[in-house]
Amino acid sequence: MGDGIYQVIYTLVQAVPFGQVATYGQIARLAGCGARQVGYAMAAVKAPDIPWHRVVNSRGAVSTRSVGAPDPEQRRRLEEEGVLFDPFGRVNLAVFQWPGPDGSWWIEKGMEPPLLMPTPLNN
């Protein structure tokens, strides 16, 4: 999986609204790839119109980067959008998680929606 899947991931991440988050796993299921691939795609973002900061881990936290610590810039951007963090550095996914695109979004983008298996909180 290379540039093609990255474009699918980026298109999905661009759909995450201001003030909401998606998890790596959520984007992965929608894109038809693995969560790690989504992480690689987010690390490779160069375009300013891709809101990479809106993708968090399954616990609702900013993931540790290769330097060994979470990116404070990601948290700062999310807080500027009104996303709240608990004392443990987690976002309440029940409040802030994007529910995903609706059927018309897939049609508008010319993309095939995935066949999702129900999972707890779809994380």
RAQUIVEN-V710828 format. One record per pair of residues at least 6 apart in sequence whose C-alpha atoms are under 7 Angstrom apart, sorted by the first residue. I is the first residue (numbers start at 1). GAP is how many residues later the second one is. D is the distance in Angstrom with one decimal. If there is no record, write none. Layout:
BEGIN
I&GAP&D, I&GAP&D
END
This chain:
BEGIN
6&35&5.7, 8&23&6.1, 9&18&6.8, 9&22&6.0, 9&29&6.7, 10&40&6.5, 12&15&6.9, 13&37&6.7, 13&38&6.5, 13&39&7.0, 14&36&5.5, 14&37&6.2, 16&6&6.9, 16&82&6.4, 18&63&6.2, 19&59&6.9, 19&62&4.8, 19&63&5.7, 19&64&5.6, 20&34&6.8, 20&63&6.9, 20&76&4.9, 20&77&5.6, 20&78&5.6, 21&33&4.6, 21&34&5.7, 21&35&6.8, 21&75&6.0, 21&76&4.9, 21&77&5.6, 22&32&6.2, 22&33&5.0, 22&34&6.3, 22&75&5.6, 22&76&5.6, 23&32&5.3, 23&33&4.9, 23&34&5.2, 23&35&5.7, 23&100&6.2, 24&11&5.0, 24&14&5.9, 24&15&6.7, 24&31&6.1, 24&32&6.2, 24&33&5.8, 25&10&4.8, 25&33&7.0, 25&98&5.6, 26&96&6.5, 26&97&5.2, 28&6&5.2, 28&7&5.0, 28&10&6.1, 30&84&5.8, 32&82&7.0, 42&10&5.7, 53&21&4.9, 53&24&6.8, 53&25&6.8, 54&24&6.9, 56&6&5.3, 56&7&6.5, 57&6&6.0, 58&65&5.9, 59&31&6.7, 60&30&4.9, 60&31&4.6, 60&32&6.5, 60&33&6.1, 61&28&5.9, 61&29&4.4, 61&30&6.2, 62&8&5.7, 62&9&7.0, 62&13&6.9, 63&7&5.4, 64&6&4.2, 65&6&6.7, 83&13&6.9, 84&7&6.1, 85&6&4.8, 106&6&6.3, 106&7&6.1
END
